[in-house]
Amino acid sequence: MTSRLKYWALGAIIACTPATAFATGGLGCSIDDGNVNLTFESIFSYSDIGGLFQIRGELESKDKRTEKTLRKFTLDGSELKQQWFRGNDLKLMIYRETEGDGVPFASVKLIIEANKPPEEEFEYSGKYALTIEPATEGSESKAFTVEGKITCSAG
């Protein structure tokens, strides 16, 4: 009898414990124009605190003034410096700079701003701005920006 009561009590505790389900989805963005080639993939949480994770992809600047080591690189998540992905808005900032002793400073910064129209369920479209700061001698910056369109999908 005591054994049955223990199982009943355990069953009641489990039944009264709130169950939390965390759903995830996938996000993919791409650019392929005369300035940039980008593939960006990640997983996101539908909860308000999830953010983007398991990021992968590749960023290629087609401008020859881009520092050679920054012209084409694999994305592993460390380059995603800012993100906003909520409701109809998607905003990302990908940034990378040269590293190492004796290496002149240079950087690339890609800002993505996209929106999902109310009639769309999964498709985002918008613009990007890629700011390139080439390696220069001295302290004078020669940064420039190229812009274009981006498409993303989430689901």
SVG drawing of the C-alpha trace seen along z (x, -y; Angstrom):
<svg xmlns="http://www.w3.org/2000/svg" viewBox="-2 -61 58 63">
<polyline fill="none" stroke="black" stroke-width="0.4" points="0.0,0.0 2.8,-2.4 4.5,-1.6 1.3,-2.6 1.1,-5.8 4.6,-6.8 4.0,-6.2 0.7,-8.1 2.4,-11.0 5.2,-11.0 2.7,-10.9 0.8,-13.9 4.0,-15.9 5.0,-15.2 1.6,-16.0 1.6,-19.4 5.0,-20.4 4.8,-22.9 6.3,-21.7 8.3,-24.2 8.9,-23.6 11.5,-25.5 11.0,-25.5 13.8,-26.4 13.8,-27.5 16.4,-28.2 17.5,-31.5 19.3,-31.9 20.5,-35.0 22.2,-35.5 23.9,-38.2 25.4,-37.6 26.0,-40.8 29.0,-42.8 30.2,-43.8 29.6,-40.9 29.0,-37.2 27.4,-36.1 25.9,-32.9 24.6,-33.1 22.9,-30.3 21.9,-30.0 19.4,-28.4 17.2,-30.7 14.9,-30.2 11.3,-31.3 11.5,-32.3 12.3,-36.0 15.6,-35.2 17.1,-32.7 19.0,-34.7 20.9,-33.2 23.3,-30.3 25.2,-27.6 26.1,-30.3 27.9,-29.3 28.5,-30.7 31.0,-32.7 31.6,-36.4 33.5,-37.5 34.2,-41.1 34.7,-41.4 36.4,-44.8 40.2,-44.5 40.9,-47.2 39.8,-44.8 42.7,-43.5 43.7,-40.1 43.1,-38.2 39.6,-39.8 38.5,-39.3 37.0,-35.9 36.4,-34.1 34.3,-31.5 31.7,-32.7 31.7,-30.7 29.6,-33.0 32.4,-35.0 32.0,-37.7 28.3,-38.3 28.7,-41.4 25.1,-42.6 21.7,-41.0 18.1,-41.9 15.6,-39.4 12.1,-40.0 8.7,-40.2 9.1,-41.6 12.6,-43.0 16.0,-41.5 19.2,-43.4 22.7,-41.9 26.2,-43.3 29.1,-41.1 32.6,-42.5 36.1,-41.3 39.5,-42.9 43.1,-41.9 45.0,-40.2 48.6,-39.6 51.8,-41.5 53.1,-43.7 49.9,-43.4 48.4,-46.7 44.9,-47.4 42.1,-46.7 38.4,-45.7 35.2,-44.8 31.8,-45.5 28.5,-44.2 25.3,-45.7 22.1,-43.8 18.7,-45.4 15.7,-43.4 11.9,-43.4 9.2,-40.8 6.1,-42.3 2.9,-41.4 1.6,-39.3 4.8,-37.1 5.2,-34.3 9.0,-33.5 10.6,-35.9 12.6,-39.0 14.1,-41.5 16.1,-44.6 19.5,-46.2 23.1,-45.8 26.0,-48.1 29.5,-46.7 32.1,-49.2 35.6,-48.3 38.6,-49.9 41.7,-49.0 45.1,-48.8 46.8,-52.2 50.1,-53.7 49.7,-56.4 46.5,-57.4 44.3,-58.5 41.4,-56.3 40.3,-55.4 37.1,-53.6 34.4,-53.3 31.0,-51.6 29.2,-49.6 25.5,-48.9 23.0,-46.5 20.0,-44.2 19.7,-41.1 17.1,-38.4 16.6,-36.1 14.2,-33.4 13.2,-32.1 11.1,-29.2"/>
</svg>
